[in-house]
Amino acid sequence: MNVTVRYHGIIGDMINRKTQQVEMPDGATITDLLAVLTGGDESDKAILKQTRPFIDGKQADRAAPLADGAEVTFMRPIAGGAGFVSWGGGSAQGASPSQG
């Protein structure tokens, strides 16, 4: 099966490629794909170990099976989003800053 691999942002810069086509055997997983992509290169292994895989735009576990024609993207983990915000010594979830 053929899989398109994309390396998002700085990941592609670090491993010197942004996209590639890879042929994988039926039943292959993200873990299998990583083994092929790194080919024993310890630097690439260390970089890709710190990424999150997405299959066709949906976050996937490394044990997830691949399908023919899948697009796999490796991205750095992103933190943030809704949470507790503190203004003027108090904290509240979803609060807005006090006026005056």
LUMMAR-774766 format. One record per residue: z, y, x of N, C-alpha, C in turn; residue number from 1; residue in three letters. Coordinates in nm, 3 decimals. Example, Ala and Ser with C-alpha at 12.3 -4.5 7.8 and 13.67 -1.06 7.14 Angstrom:
2
<node n_zz="0.780" n_yy="-0.569" n_xx="1.319" ca_zz="0.780" ca_yy="-0.450" ca_xx="1.230" c_zz="0.780" c_yy="-0.330" c_xx="1.320" num="1" residuo="ALA"/>
<node n_zz="0.708" n_yy="-0.225" n_xx="1.285" ca_zz="0.714" ca_yy="-0.106" ca_xx="1.367" c_zz="0.787" c_yy="0.003" c_xx="1.290" num="2" residuo="SER"/>
end
This chain:
100
<node n_zz="0.000" n_yy="-0.117" n_xx="0.084" ca_zz="0.000" ca_yy="0.000" ca_xx="0.000" c_zz="0.000" c_yy="0.124" c_xx="0.088" num="1" residuo="MET"/>
<node n_zz="-0.059" n_yy="0.230" n_xx="0.037" ca_zz="-0.066" ca_yy="0.356" ca_xx="0.111" c_zz="0.039" c_yy="0.454" c_xx="0.058" num="2" residuo="ASN"/>
<node n_zz="0.108" n_yy="0.520" n_xx="0.150" ca_zz="0.214" ca_yy="0.615" ca_xx="0.117" c_zz="0.186" c_yy="0.744" c_xx="0.193" num="3" residuo="VAL"/>
<node n_zz="0.202" n_yy="0.857" n_xx="0.126" ca_zz="0.192" ca_yy="0.988" ca_xx="0.191" c_zz="0.334" c_yy="1.032" c_xx="0.225" num="4" residuo="THR"/>
<node n_zz="0.354" n_yy="1.073" n_xx="0.348" ca_zz="0.486" ca_yy="1.118" ca_xx="0.393" c_zz="0.477" c_yy="1.266" c_xx="0.427" num="5" residuo="VAL"/>
<node n_zz="0.574" n_yy="1.342" n_xx="0.375" ca_zz="0.582" ca_yy="1.485" ca_xx="0.404" c_zz="0.719" c_yy="1.515" c_xx="0.464" num="6" residuo="ARG"/>
<node n_zz="0.718" n_yy="1.602" n_xx="0.563" ca_zz="0.841" ca_yy="1.643" ca_xx="0.631" c_zz="0.863" c_yy="1.790" c_xx="0.599" num="7" residuo="TYR"/>
<node n_zz="0.966" n_yy="1.818" n_xx="0.522" ca_zz="0.990" ca_yy="1.953" ca_xx="0.470" c_zz="1.051" c_yy="2.044" c_xx="0.576" num="8" residuo="HIS"/>
<node n_zz="1.001" n_yy="2.167" n_xx="0.582" ca_zz="1.061" ca_yy="2.272" ca_xx="0.665" c_zz="1.075" c_yy="2.237" c_xx="0.811" num="9" residuo="GLY"/>
<node n_zz="1.195" n_yy="2.261" n_xx="0.863" ca_zz="1.223" ca_yy="2.243" ca_xx="1.005" c_zz="1.212" c_yy="2.097" c_xx="1.049" num="10" residuo="ILE"/>
<node n_zz="1.225" n_yy="2.003" n_xx="0.956" ca_zz="1.213" ca_yy="1.861" ca_xx="0.991" c_zz="1.075" c_yy="1.835" c_xx="1.053" num="11" residuo="ILE"/>
<node n_zz="0.971" n_yy="1.887" n_xx="0.989" ca_zz="0.835" ca_yy="1.871" ca_xx="1.042" c_zz="0.819" c_yy="1.936" c_xx="1.177" num="12" residuo="GLY"/>
<node n_zz="0.881" n_yy="2.053" n_xx="1.194" ca_zz="0.874" ca_yy="2.121" ca_xx="1.324" c_zz="0.941" c_yy="2.039" c_xx="1.433" num="13" residuo="ASP"/>
<node n_zz="1.053" n_yy="1.977" n_xx="1.398" ca_zz="1.130" ca_yy="1.902" ca_xx="1.497" c_zz="1.062" c_yy="1.773" c_xx="1.541" num="14" residuo="MET"/>
<node n_zz="0.987" n_yy="1.711" n_xx="1.449" ca_zz="0.921" ca_yy="1.585" ca_xx="1.486" c_zz="0.770" c_yy="1.602" c_xx="1.507" num="15" residuo="ILE"/>
<node n_zz="0.726" n_yy="1.727" n_xx="1.509" ca_zz="0.588" ca_yy="1.763" ca_xx="1.542" c_zz="0.482" c_yy="1.707" c_xx="1.447" num="16" residuo="ASN"/>
<node n_zz="0.516" n_yy="1.698" n_xx="1.321" ca_zz="0.417" ca_yy="1.663" ca_xx="1.219" c_zz="0.473" c_yy="1.705" c_xx="1.083" num="17" residuo="ARG"/>
<node n_zz="0.383" n_yy="1.744" n_xx="0.994" ca_zz="0.424" ca_yy="1.788" ca_xx="0.861" c_zz="0.390" c_yy="1.685" c_xx="0.753" num="18" residuo="LYS"/>
<node n_zz="0.286" n_yy="1.609" n_xx="0.777" ca_zz="0.244" ca_yy="1.509" ca_xx="0.680" c_zz="0.172" c_yy="1.395" c_xx="0.752" num="19" residuo="THR"/>
<node n_zz="0.174" n_yy="1.278" n_xx="0.691" ca_zz="0.098" ca_yy="1.166" ca_xx="0.745" c_zz="0.080" c_yy="1.060" c_xx="0.638" num="20" residuo="GLN"/>
<node n_zz="-0.022" n_yy="0.978" n_xx="0.657" ca_zz="-0.050" ca_yy="0.865" ca_xx="0.570" c_zz="-0.003" c_yy="0.739" c_xx="0.641" num="21" residuo="GLN"/>
<node n_zz="0.066" n_yy="0.654" n_xx="0.568" ca_zz="0.119" ca_yy="0.531" ca_xx="0.628" c_zz="0.085" c_yy="0.414" c_xx="0.536" num="22" residuo="VAL"/>
<node n_zz="0.039" n_yy="0.306" n_xx="0.596" ca_zz="0.017" ca_yy="0.183" ca_xx="0.520" c_zz="0.140" c_yy="0.095" c_xx="0.536" num="23" residuo="GLU"/>
<node n_zz="0.195" n_yy="0.052" n_xx="0.422" ca_zz="0.316" ca_yy="-0.030" ca_xx="0.419" c_zz="0.289" c_yy="-0.158" c_xx="0.342" num="24" residuo="MET"/>
<node n_zz="0.362" n_yy="-0.265" n_xx="0.375" ca_zz="0.346" ca_yy="-0.390" ca_xx="0.299" c_zz="0.409" c_yy="-0.377" c_xx="0.160" num="25" residuo="PRO"/>
<node n_zz="0.360" n_yy="-0.455" n_xx="0.066" ca_zz="0.420" ca_yy="-0.458" ca_xx="-0.068" c_zz="0.567" c_yy="-0.491" c_xx="-0.056" num="26" residuo="ASP"/>
<node n_zz="0.649" n_yy="-0.426" n_xx="-0.138" ca_zz="0.793" ca_yy="-0.451" ca_xx="-0.138" c_zz="0.870" c_yy="-0.368" c_xx="-0.037" num="27" residuo="GLY"/>
<node n_zz="0.801" n_yy="-0.284" n_xx="0.040" ca_zz="0.868" ca_yy="-0.202" ca_xx="0.141" c_zz="0.959" c_yy="-0.098" c_xx="0.075" num="28" residuo="ALA"/>
<node n_zz="1.064" n_yy="-0.061" n_xx="0.148" ca_zz="1.160" ca_yy="0.038" ca_xx="0.101" c_zz="1.156" c_yy="0.162" c_xx="0.191" num="29" residuo="THR"/>
<node n_zz="1.234" n_yy="0.262" n_xx="0.155" ca_zz="1.247" ca_yy="0.381" ca_xx="0.240" c_zz="1.296" c_yy="0.341" c_xx="0.379" num="30" residuo="ILE"/>
<node n_zz="1.390" n_yy="0.249" n_xx="0.386" ca_zz="1.442" ca_yy="0.203" ca_xx="0.516" c_zz="1.330" c_yy="0.143" c_xx="0.600" num="31" residuo="THR"/>
<node n_zz="1.244" n_yy="0.063" n_xx="0.538" ca_zz="1.130" ca_yy="0.005" ca_xx="0.609" c_zz="1.035" c_yy="0.115" c_xx="0.657" num="32" residuo="ASP"/>
<node n_zz="1.013" n_yy="0.213" n_xx="0.571" ca_zz="0.926" ca_yy="0.325" ca_xx="0.606" c_zz="0.981" c_yy="0.401" c_xx="0.725" num="33" residuo="LEU"/>
<node n_zz="1.111" n_yy="0.426" n_xx="0.726" ca_zz="1.173" ca_yy="0.497" ca_xx="0.838" c_zz="1.154" c_yy="0.421" c_xx="0.969" num="34" residuo="LEU"/>
<node n_zz="1.163" n_yy="0.290" n_xx="0.965" ca_zz="1.143" ca_yy="0.209" ca_xx="1.087" c_zz="1.001" c_yy="0.227" c_xx="1.140" num="35" residuo="ALA"/>
<node n_zz="0.904" n_yy="0.231" n_xx="1.050" ca_zz="0.764" ca_yy="0.250" ca_xx="1.092" c_zz="0.744" c_yy="0.392" c_xx="1.144" num="36" residuo="VAL"/>
<node n_zz="0.800" n_yy="0.491" n_xx="1.074" ca_zz="0.780" ca_yy="0.631" ca_xx="1.112" c_zz="0.839" c_yy="0.664" c_xx="1.249" num="37" residuo="LEU"/>
<node n_zz="0.954" n_yy="0.608" n_xx="1.278" ca_zz="1.021" ca_yy="0.641" ca_xx="1.404" c_zz="0.973" c_yy="0.554" c_xx="1.519" num="38" residuo="THR"/>
<node n_zz="0.926" n_yy="0.434" n_xx="1.492" ca_zz="0.870" ca_yy="0.347" ca_xx="1.595" c_zz="0.957" c_yy="0.335" c_xx="1.720" num="39" residuo="GLY"/>
<node n_zz="1.086" n_yy="0.335" n_xx="1.704" ca_zz="1.176" ca_yy="0.321" ca_xx="1.818" c_zz="1.209" c_yy="0.452" c_xx="1.887" num="40" residuo="GLY"/>
<node n_zz="1.155" n_yy="0.564" n_xx="1.841" ca_zz="1.185" ca_yy="0.695" ca_xx="1.901" c_zz="1.323" c_yy="0.740" c_xx="1.856" num="41" residuo="ASP"/>
<node n_zz="1.418" n_yy="0.740" n_xx="1.949" ca_zz="1.557" ca_yy="0.771" ca_xx="1.917" c_zz="1.575" c_yy="0.914" c_xx="1.866" num="42" residuo="GLU"/>
<node n_zz="1.496" n_yy="1.007" n_xx="1.917" ca_zz="1.505" ca_yy="1.145" ca_xx="1.872" c_zz="1.462" c_yy="1.157" c_xx="1.726" num="43" residuo="SER"/>
<node n_zz="1.350" n_yy="1.096" n_xx="1.690" ca_zz="1.304" ca_yy="1.098" ca_xx="1.551" c_zz="1.403" c_yy="1.027" c_xx="1.459" num="44" residuo="ASP"/>
<node n_zz="1.459" n_yy="0.916" n_xx="1.506" ca_zz="1.560" ca_yy="0.844" ca_xx="1.426" c_zz="1.678" c_yy="0.934" c_xx="1.395" num="45" residuo="LYS"/>
<node n_zz="1.727" n_yy="1.005" n_xx="1.497" ca_zz="1.843" ca_yy="1.093" ca_xx="1.479" c_zz="1.812" c_yy="1.206" c_xx="1.382" num="46" residuo="ALA"/>
<node n_zz="1.691" n_yy="1.260" n_xx="1.390" ca_zz="1.651" ca_yy="1.369" ca_xx="1.301" c_zz="1.639" c_yy="1.320" c_xx="1.157" num="47" residuo="ILE"/>
<node n_zz="1.565" n_yy="1.211" n_xx="1.137" ca_zz="1.542" ca_yy="1.161" ca_xx="1.002" c_zz="1.666" c_yy="1.099" c_xx="0.938" num="48" residuo="LEU"/>
<node n_zz="1.760" n_yy="1.057" n_xx="1.020" ca_zz="1.887" ca_yy="1.003" ca_xx="0.967" c_zz="1.962" c_yy="1.110" c_xx="0.888" num="49" residuo="LYS"/>
<node n_zz="1.941" n_yy="1.235" n_xx="0.922" ca_zz="2.012" ca_yy="1.345" ca_xx="0.859" c_zz="1.938" c_yy="1.403" c_xx="0.738" num="50" residuo="GLN"/>
<node n_zz="1.836" n_yy="1.334" n_xx="0.691" ca_zz="1.757" ca_yy="1.385" ca_xx="0.579" c_zz="1.787" c_yy="1.311" c_xx="0.451" num="51" residuo="THR"/>
<node n_zz="1.737" n_yy="1.367" n_xx="0.341" ca_zz="1.741" ca_yy="1.302" ca_xx="0.211" c_zz="1.598" c_yy="1.266" c_xx="0.173" num="52" residuo="ARG"/>
<node n_zz="1.574" n_yy="1.140" n_xx="0.134" ca_zz="1.438" ca_yy="1.103" ca_xx="0.092" c_zz="1.415" c_yy="1.131" c_xx="-0.057" num="53" residuo="PRO"/>
<node n_zz="1.294" n_yy="1.172" n_xx="-0.088" ca_zz="1.251" ca_yy="1.192" ca_xx="-0.226" c_zz="1.122" c_yy="1.114" c_xx="-0.245" num="54" residuo="PHE"/>
<node n_zz="1.113" n_yy="1.040" n_xx="-0.355" ca_zz="0.991" ca_yy="0.969" ca_xx="-0.389" c_zz="0.932" c_yy="1.038" c_xx="-0.510" num="55" residuo="ILE"/>
<node n_zz="0.812" n_yy="1.089" n_xx="-0.495" ca_zz="0.742" ca_yy="1.160" ca_xx="-0.602" c_zz="0.831" c_yy="1.267" c_xx="-0.666" num="56" residuo="ASP"/>
<node n_zz="0.904" n_yy="1.341" n_xx="-0.581" ca_zz="0.984" ca_yy="1.453" ca_xx="-0.627" c_zz="1.123" c_yy="1.421" c_xx="-0.676" num="57" residuo="GLY"/>
<node n_zz="1.162" n_yy="1.294" n_xx="-0.675" ca_zz="1.295" ca_yy="1.255" ca_xx="-0.721" c_zz="1.374" c_yy="1.196" c_xx="-0.606" num="58" residuo="LYS"/>
<node n_zz="1.500" n_yy="1.244" n_xx="-0.590" ca_zz="1.582" ca_yy="1.193" ca_xx="-0.481" c_zz="1.597" c_yy="1.043" c_xx="-0.493" num="59" residuo="GLN"/>
<node n_zz="1.588" n_yy="0.975" n_xx="-0.380" ca_zz="1.590" ca_yy="0.828" ca_xx="-0.380" c_zz="1.688" c_yy="0.776" c_xx="-0.276" num="60" residuo="ALA"/>
<node n_zz="1.741" n_yy="0.660" n_xx="-0.304" ca_zz="1.825" ca_yy="0.587" ca_xx="-0.210" c_zz="1.735" c_yy="0.526" c_xx="-0.103" num="61" residuo="ASP"/>
<node n_zz="1.789" n_yy="0.502" n_xx="0.014" ca_zz="1.707" ca_yy="0.444" ca_xx="0.121" c_zz="1.666" c_yy="0.300" c_xx="0.092" num="62" residuo="ARG"/>
<node n_zz="1.731" n_yy="0.236" n_xx="-0.003" ca_zz="1.693" ca_yy="0.100" ca_xx="-0.042" c_zz="1.587" c_yy="0.101" c_xx="-0.152" num="63" residuo="ALA"/>
<node n_zz="1.545" n_yy="0.219" n_xx="-0.196" ca_zz="1.448" ca_yy="0.229" ca_xx="-0.305" c_zz="1.313" c_yy="0.173" c_xx="-0.263" num="64" residuo="ALA"/>
<node n_zz="1.250" n_yy="0.096" n_xx="-0.352" ca_zz="1.118" ca_yy="0.041" ca_xx="-0.320" c_zz="1.010" c_yy="0.147" c_xx="-0.331" num="65" residuo="PRO"/>
<node n_zz="0.907" n_yy="0.131" n_xx="-0.250" ca_zz="0.793" ca_yy="0.221" ca_xx="-0.252" c_zz="0.682" c_yy="0.162" c_xx="-0.339" num="66" residuo="LEU"/>
<node n_zz="0.597" n_yy="0.248" n_xx="-0.391" ca_zz="0.481" ca_yy="0.204" ca_xx="-0.469" c_zz="0.355" c_yy="0.260" c_xx="-0.406" num="67" residuo="ALA"/>
<node n_zz="0.244" n_yy="0.192" n_xx="-0.429" ca_zz="0.117" ca_yy="0.240" ca_xx="-0.376" c_zz="0.089" c_yy="0.380" c_xx="-0.427" num="68" residuo="ASP"/>
<node n_zz="0.050" n_yy="0.470" n_xx="-0.338" ca_zz="0.019" ca_yy="0.607" ca_xx="-0.376" c_zz="0.139" c_yy="0.699" c_xx="-0.382" num="69" residuo="GLY"/>
<node n_zz="0.257" n_yy="0.648" n_xx="-0.351" ca_zz="0.379" ca_yy="0.730" ca_xx="-0.357" c_zz="0.374" c_yy="0.842" c_xx="-0.253" num="70" residuo="ALA"/>
<node n_zz="0.440" n_yy="0.953" n_xx="-0.287" ca_zz="0.459" ca_yy="1.061" ca_xx="-0.192" c_zz="0.607" c_yy="1.066" c_xx="-0.158" num="71" residuo="GLU"/>
<node n_zz="0.639" n_yy="1.046" n_xx="-0.032" ca_zz="0.777" ca_yy="1.047" ca_xx="0.014" c_zz="0.799" c_yy="1.173" c_xx="0.095" num="72" residuo="VAL"/>
<node n_zz="0.899" n_yy="1.251" n_xx="0.056" ca_zz="0.933" ca_yy="1.374" ca_xx="0.127" c_zz="1.071" c_yy="1.360" c_xx="0.187" num="73" residuo="THR"/>
<node n_zz="1.084" n_yy="1.400" n_xx="0.313" ca_zz="1.215" ca_yy="1.401" ca_xx="0.378" c_zz="1.259" c_yy="1.546" c_xx="0.391" num="74" residuo="PHE"/>
<node n_zz="1.379" n_yy="1.575" n_xx="0.335" ca_zz="1.433" ca_yy="1.711" ca_xx="0.336" c_zz="1.575" c_yy="1.709" c_xx="0.392" num="75" residuo="MET"/>
<node n_zz="1.615" n_yy="1.822" n_xx="0.446" ca_zz="1.755" ca_yy="1.837" ca_xx="0.488" c_zz="1.841" c_yy="1.849" c_xx="0.364" num="76" residuo="ARG"/>
<node n_zz="1.965" n_yy="1.799" n_xx="0.369" ca_zz="2.056" ca_yy="1.816" ca_xx="0.256" c_zz="2.082" c_yy="1.965" c_xx="0.234" num="77" residuo="PRO"/>
<node n_zz="2.092" n_yy="2.003" n_xx="0.108" ca_zz="2.117" ca_yy="2.142" ca_xx="0.073" c_zz="2.248" c_yy="2.149" c_xx="-0.004" num="78" residuo="ILE"/>
<node n_zz="2.334" n_yy="2.239" n_xx="0.036" ca_zz="2.461" ca_yy="2.258" ca_xx="-0.034" c_zz="2.455" c_yy="2.388" c_xx="-0.110" num="79" residuo="ALA"/>
<node n_zz="2.539" n_yy="2.398" n_xx="-0.211" ca_zz="2.547" ca_yy="2.522" ca_xx="-0.287" c_zz="2.541" c_yy="2.495" c_xx="-0.434" num="80" residuo="GLY"/>
<node n_zz="2.521" n_yy="2.601" n_xx="-0.510" ca_zz="2.514" ca_yy="2.588" ca_xx="-0.654" c_zz="2.639" c_yy="2.644" c_xx="-0.720" num="81" residuo="GLY"/>
<node n_zz="2.659" n_yy="2.608" n_xx="-0.845" ca_zz="2.772" ca_yy="2.660" ca_xx="-0.921" c_zz="2.903" c_yy="2.608" c_xx="-0.863" num="82" residuo="ALA"/>
<node n_zz="3.003" n_yy="2.690" n_xx="-0.871" ca_zz="3.134" ca_yy="2.650" ca_xx="-0.820" c_zz="3.232" c_yy="2.762" c_xx="-0.842" num="83" residuo="GLY"/>
<node n_zz="3.342" n_yy="2.755" n_xx="-0.776" ca_zz="3.444" ca_yy="2.858" ca_xx="-0.790" c_zz="3.411" c_yy="2.977" c_xx="-0.702" num="84" residuo="PHE"/>
<node n_zz="3.423" n_yy="3.094" n_xx="-0.762" ca_zz="3.395" ca_yy="3.218" ca_xx="-0.693" c_zz="3.520" c_yy="3.303" c_xx="-0.697" num="85" residuo="VAL"/>
<node n_zz="3.551" n_yy="3.368" n_xx="-0.587" ca_zz="3.673" ca_yy="3.449" ca_xx="-0.580" c_zz="3.639" c_yy="3.596" c_xx="-0.565" num="86" residuo="SER"/>
<node n_zz="3.696" n_yy="3.680" n_xx="-0.652" ca_zz="3.684" ca_yy="3.825" ca_xx="-0.642" c_zz="3.823" c_yy="3.884" c_xx="-0.658" num="87" residuo="TRP"/>
<node n_zz="3.862" n_yy="3.969" n_xx="-0.568" ca_zz="3.988" ca_yy="4.041" ca_xx="-0.581" c_zz="4.111" c_yy="3.955" c_xx="-0.589" num="88" residuo="GLY"/>
<node n_zz="4.113" n_yy="3.846" n_xx="-0.518" ca_zz="4.233" ca_yy="3.763" ca_xx="-0.512" c_zz="4.240" c_yy="3.655" c_xx="-0.618" num="89" residuo="GLY"/>
<node n_zz="4.161" n_yy="3.664" n_xx="-0.724" ca_zz="4.162" ca_yy="3.560" ca_xx="-0.827" c_zz="4.040" c_yy="3.474" c_xx="-0.812" num="90" residuo="GLY"/>
<node n_zz="4.042" n_yy="3.359" n_xx="-0.874" ca_zz="3.922" ca_yy="3.276" ca_xx="-0.871" c_zz="3.897" c_yy="3.221" c_xx="-1.010" num="91" residuo="SER"/>
<node n_zz="3.773" n_yy="3.214" n_xx="-1.043" ca_zz="3.734" ca_yy="3.160" ca_xx="-1.172" c_zz="3.595" c_yy="3.102" c_xx="-1.160" num="92" residuo="ALA"/>
<node n_zz="3.570" n_yy="2.997" n_xx="-1.234" ca_zz="3.438" ca_yy="2.936" ca_xx="-1.230" c_zz="3.347" c_yy="3.015" c_xx="-1.321" num="93" residuo="GLN"/>
<node n_zz="3.233" n_yy="3.056" n_xx="-1.264" ca_zz="3.134" ca_yy="3.129" ca_xx="-1.341" c_zz="3.173" c_yy="3.273" c_xx="-1.371" num="94" residuo="GLY"/>
<node n_zz="3.275" n_yy="3.327" n_xx="-1.307" ca_zz="3.319" ca_yy="3.463" ca_xx="-1.333" c_zz="3.223" c_yy="3.562" c_xx="-1.269" num="95" residuo="ALA"/>
<node n_zz="3.230" n_yy="3.685" n_xx="-1.316" ca_zz="3.151" ca_yy="3.791" ca_xx="-1.254" c_zz="3.245" c_yy="3.890" c_xx="-1.188" num="96" residuo="SER"/>
<node n_zz="3.198" n_yy="3.963" n_xx="-1.088" ca_zz="3.286" ca_yy="4.055" ca_xx="-1.018" c_zz="3.338" c_yy="4.163" c_xx="-1.111" num="97" residuo="PRO"/>
<node n_zz="3.463" n_yy="4.202" n_xx="-1.090" ca_zz="3.524" ca_yy="4.304" ca_xx="-1.176" c_zz="3.467" c_yy="4.440" c_xx="-1.144" num="98" residuo="SER"/>
<node n_zz="3.461" n_yy="4.525" n_xx="-1.243" ca_zz="3.411" ca_yy="4.661" ca_xx="-1.229" c_zz="3.529" c_yy="4.753" c_xx="-1.207" num="99" residuo="GLN"/>
<node n_zz="3.521" n_yy="4.841" n_xx="-1.107" ca_zz="3.617" ca_yy="4.948" ca_xx="-1.085" c_zz="3.738" c_yy="4.906" c_xx="-1.023" num="100" residuo="GLY"/>
end
